[in-house]
Amino acid sequence: KISGNPIFPSIVESLFRWAGEYYRPLVRAPGAEELTLAEHQRIVDAIAKRDGDAASEAMRAHLTRANELYRTLSK
């Protein structure tokens, strides 16, 4: 909603709904929730500071870590 683009929230909500159904066992892995929240907080903090480079790096680190976890748990 912050972006002002009415399509973006719809896409994000749909993606989260799909991911919540498909990846629920992976997302609920022990310890994953606290780590994920901490990673999201780093992203939000960087955005609040208007530090695009830090936000980009925090997001990249989060997605890289999450992808590795999902690959490991889904085997």
N, C-alpha and C positions, 0 to 999 in steps of 0.2 A: 504494500500500500504506500510505503514511503516513496517509492520510485515515481508514483503518479501514473504509472502505466497500469491500466485496468486489467490487462491480459496477464501480467506477471504474477499477481497473487493467485489467480486461477490455476496457472501452470504449477506453481509451487505447491498449492494445496492438493492438487491431483497427484503430483509426484510423491508427496508425503503420505497420502492415503495409500497409494500403490506400494510404496516402500514399507509402510507399516504392516501391510498384509503379507507381503512377500518375504521381508527380512525380519519379521518380529523375533524369531528365535535368535538371530544374530545380534540384533539391536539390544536384546535383553541379556546378552552374555554377561556373566558376573564381572563387575568392575567397569564395564564399558560405559555405563550411564554417567558415572562421575567424570571419567576421562572426556567423554563427548561434551558434557556441559562445560568443562574447563576449556576445551578447545573452542567451543562456541563463544565463551566469554572473551577469549583473546581476540576473536574475530570482531565481536561487537565493540570491544574497547578500542581496537585500531580504527574502526569506522568512526566511532565517537570522536577520536582525535584527528579525524580527517587524514589519516595516514594510509593512503592507498597501497603503498608498497608493503607495509606491515600487514594490512588486511589481506592482501593477495597472498602473502607468504603464509599467514596463519591458516587461510582457507586451503592452500595447497598442502600444507602439512597435515591438516585434518583429513582431507580427502585421501591422501596417500596412506595415512595410518589406518583409516577406516577401510579402505580397499584391501589392504593387507590382512586386516582382521577378518573381513568377510570371506576372503579367499581361503584363509586358514580354517575358519569354522565351517565353511560349506563343503569341505572335502569329506 
